[in-house]
Amino acid sequence: MLTNQKLEAALAELEESRKAHIISELKDPDFSGQISAVGVEQAVKLLKLATCFSVAPISGFCVGAIAVGKSGKLYLGANMEFQGVPLSASLHAEQSAILNAWMHEEREVVALHVSETPCGHCRQFMRELSNSSALKIHCKGQTFQIEDLLPVAFGENRKKGHGLLDCKATKLESVQTKLNSLSQLAINAAQLSYAPYSHAPEGFVAQCLDGHSFSGRVAESIAFNPSVSAVVVALNQRNLSSRRSVAITACTQTKLATALNSPLAQARAIIKHISEASVYEVEMEVRSS
C-alpha cells in the first residue's frame, strides 16, 4: 500500500513542489508507471519510490530501478516474486523498468538507475537492447557499461532495429473464427512480441474488476532463462499502475499454434495464486500477406 507517509519518505530528497507533482501523478487513476514531473538529471532520486512498488513475498529483498528513455521520459521498475510457482518466474527490477519503457512504446533506453548491483541474469537480459553497448548503468554512485559488468558475454550484440525495444511487429491472426475483445487485445499484444530465438510470439491480457485491462507480450533472451513471459509483463504493468490492487476477473493467453514451447501452464499457475480468474487460450498463426 502506497500510503502518504511512505510516499513522503520515498520522495524526501526532492523539493516540495516537485514532490507534490509526483504524488499527484501517482494518485491519478490513469497512472501507468511513467514519471513526468522529474527531469532526467534527478532520476536517481526516484529509486526509493520505485522500490516501494517491489513485491517480494519470498525473499523480502526489495529492489527499485528507473529506466531513462531517449525521449527523456522516466519509467519505474521493481522486482516481483510469485508464490506457488518456480523462482524462475520472478521479475527483476532492471527487467521491470526496461519492460515498462517497452510497453510505453519507448524505442531506446539510454540509462538505467538501480538500487542494487545488477545480477548476472539482468546483465544478460540487457544485452537484448540494440544499444546495449552504449547503455549507462548507474548504481550506488558508480556508472557502468555492459562490457564492465558482463565481459566475454554470451551471444552477439543485437543490431539496430532488431533489439528488444525497436524490433518490428509480426502480423498475426487467430486460428479460431470468433473472438471476444480480450482475445483480440491479446493478439494485438502478441504482434509486438520480441521472440527472435523461439519465433513464437505470445500475448496476455488481464482484465480487472473496473473494466481496465493490462496487456503483455513475451520478451526473450538468447540465454532463455532471463526471458520474460507475456503474463509477467502484463502483471508488471498492473503492479506499476494505480490499479495494482484491483482484482483480476478475466485473462486471455495467446500462443502460436506451431510453437514448440507453451506459456499456458506458467500463466495459469501464476494467475491461480493471485486471482480466481481462469485463463482462456487462443492459438494464432502468422497472417499471410
N, C-alpha and C positions, 0 to 999 in steps of 0.2 A: 504494500500500500504506500503510495507516494503522498505522505502527509505533508502539510505545510512546514512542520518542524524539520522533517527530513530534507525537504527541498531547500530550506533556508541554510541548513548545514552544508549541503552539497554545493551550493552556489555562493558560499561565503567569500570567495576570492574576487567575486565580481562586484562592480559598483551597483548601488541600489537601483538606479533607473534601468540598467541592463538586466539585473536580476528580476525586476518586476515584469519586464517584457518576456523573459523566458518562462516565468511561471504562468503568464497569460497564455503563451503558446501551448504549454503542457496541458492546460485546462481546457483548451479548445476541443470540442467534440471530434473535430477532424484532424487532430494531431496525429502524425504518422511517422515519427522518429527523425524528422528533419528539423534542425535548428537554424533559424534565420536571424535571430536577434544578436548574434555574436559573430564578429569577424574572424577570419582565418587565423590572425595573429593571437587570438585568445582561445583557440580551440582546446589547448591543453587544460584550461580552467574548467572545461566541461567533463573531465574524466570522472570526477566524483559523482556527477549527475548520471553519467552513463552507467556507472557501477550500481546505481540504485535500481536499474532495470534487470540486474542479474537474477536468475532463477537457478539456485544451486542446492536443491534439497538433499543431494547425496554427499557432495564434497564440502559444502559450506564455504567454498572458495569463490569469492565474487571478483569478477574482472570486468572492467569497462574499456571501451575503445571509441575513438572518434575518427571517422574517415573524412578526409578533406577532398572534395571533388574539384576537378579542373574548373568547374563552373563557379567555384567559390562557396558552394553550399556545404554544410556540415551535417554528417549523419551519425546518429548514435549507434552503439553496438554493445552487447553484453552477452556473457555466456549463459547458456540454457542447458539444464540437465533434465532427463525424463526418467521417472521412476517406472519400474516394471519392464524395462527393455535393456538391451546391452548398452554398455557405456559408450560404444562407438557411435551411438545415435546423438551424443552430446554435440552441442554447437559452441564453438569458442568465440570469444569476444571479437577477435580480429575478423573472423569469418562473418559474424553478425553485422558488423559495421560495413564491410565491403558488400555484403549481400543486400543490406538496406539501401546502399547507394545504387546498386544494380536495379533493385525493384523500383527505384525512383527515376529510372532511365538515365542515370549518370553514366557517361561514356568513358570516364577516366578518373581514377583516384590518384592524386599526386602525393598525398601524405597520410600517414596513419599514426595517431597518438594512442598509446596503450598503457594501462596502469600497471601491467606486469610484463616481464620479458616474454616475448613470443616463444611458444614451444615449437618443436620441430614439425609437428602436424600443421601448424599455422604458417610456418615459413614455406613449407611445400605448397600449401594452398595458394599463397600469394604469388607463386610462380605462374599461376594461370592468367595473371594480368599481362596484357601485351606490353605494358610499360613497366614491368616489374623491376628491371634494372635501374630505373630512374626513381622508383618509389622511395620516399623518405620515411623511415620508421623511427618515431620518437618515443623513448621510454626512460623514465626516471632521470631526465636531464641529459640523456645521450641520444645521438642521432645515428642510425644505421642504414645500410642498404642491404638488399637481399644477399649480395655476394659476401657481405660481412658475416651475416647470420647463417648462411647456407652455402659454404664453399663446396665445390665439386658436386653441384646439385644434380638430382635425377631429372632427366628429360631436357628437351631443348626449350629455349625461350619461345613464347608464343609470338607470332607475327602480328603486326598492326592489322586490326580488322578481324582477327581470329582469336582474341582473348576473351576472358570471362565477361567483361563489361561491353565489349564492342563487337561481339560475334553477330553474324547475320541470322535472321529468322528462318525457320523451316515451315513451309506451308503444310498444314495437317488437316485432316478431316476425320470424322467418326466413322467407324465401320458400321455402326447402327444407323438406322434411318430417322428415328425420333429422338430428339434431345431436349432436355429441360434447360433452363437458363444457367444453372450451376455447371452442367456438363459443358456447355459452350464456353463458359468462363474458364474452365479448367483446360479446354483445348486451346483457347487463346493464350493461356499462360504457357502451356507446353511448347507452343510455336517459338517462344523466345528462350527456350532451354539452352544451356551450354553443355552439350554432350558430345564432344569431339572424339571420345575414346570408345564409348559403347554404341554411339549413333542411335541411342534410344531415348528420345526426348520424353519428358513426363511433366504433368501438371497436377496441381492440387488446389482445391478451393474449400475453405471452411466458412460456412455461413453462421452468423451469430444471431442471438435471440432478437436483437434490434433490427435485423434485416441486412446489416452490413456484412460484406464478405471479404475475406483475405485470400489472395492468390499466392501461389509459389510455383517455382519451376526448378528442375534439377541443375546443380552446379557441380560439374565433375572435376576431379583432379587426376592427373596422369598416374599418380600413386594409388588411385582408387579409394583408399580409406579416408583421406580428407574430403572426399566428395560429400556434398550435402543434398539430401533428398528434397523433393518438392514439398512434402508435408512439413519438414523442419523449416524451410524457407518461409512458408505461409505462416507458421506459428511464430517465427521470429518477427514478422511484420505485425502480427497481432500483439505480441508482447511489447513492442516498441511504440504502440499506439495508445490512444486514450481509451480504447475499448478492451484493454488487456484482461479485464475481469468479467466481460460479458460472456455468458455461456454460449458454447458452440452447439448448434442444433442440427446441422446437416453438413455432410462432407462428400466431395467427389474427387476421385483419383483417376487420372488418365494415363495410359501407357501405350506404347507402340505394340501393335498386335504381334509383330515379328521379333520383339525384343527377347534377348537371351537371359535378361535379368528382370526381376519384377519388384516394384516398390510397394506392392499392396500389403504384404504381411507386416512390414515395418509400419506403414501408415496406420493400419488397423490397431496394431499393438500400442502405438503412441497415443492415438485418439482414445482408446479404451480406458486409459488411465487419467484422462483429463475431461472426458465428456461421455454422455450416454448416446451420442450420435453414432449412427452406423456410417460406414464408408462405402459409397457406391462406386463401382468401377466402370470406366468407359474405355474401350480399345480404339486406337487410332491407326491410320495409315497415312503415308506421305501423299499429299494431293498431287495428282498428275497435272502437268502444265497444259 
